Amino acid sequence: MHSYRRNIRGIIDELFNNAIKAGATSIEASVNFDGDQVVIKVKDNGSGMDEEKLKEVEKKLYRPRREELEDYYGSLAGQSFQGKGLSLVGMMTDKAEVITAPGKGTEITVCIKL
């Protein structure tokens, strides 16, 4: 089994960093173990995203999972890498969902199969 705990922390760090950049004053996070997967959800009251920005974020999050690189990426997620952080999150997760609206904040849910 991969060092999923470090990956979880890196994912949460990255999603928190993005919420802070979006001006959030309230950020909620949950991590739930559901059978053979971990579900991570981060919800904020930041600026939210318009359709164009949402498409950019989804493109980053919907990357194929790269298990052979997870340990490396897990140590990088959450650090500032010129906008590459969400791409790293996408490579460490199996599924992602983004709910957002301009001025309404953002909720991102990602799943990792163990």
LINHU-V484041 format. One record per helix or strand. SS is the DSSP state (H for helix, E for strand). FROM is the first residue (numbers start at 1). LEN is the number of residues. Records with the same first field share a line. If there is no record, write none. Layout:
SS->FROM-LEN + FROM-LEN
This chain:
H->4-18 + 51-11 + 67-10 + 85-8
E->27-8 + 37-8 + 95-7 + 105-9
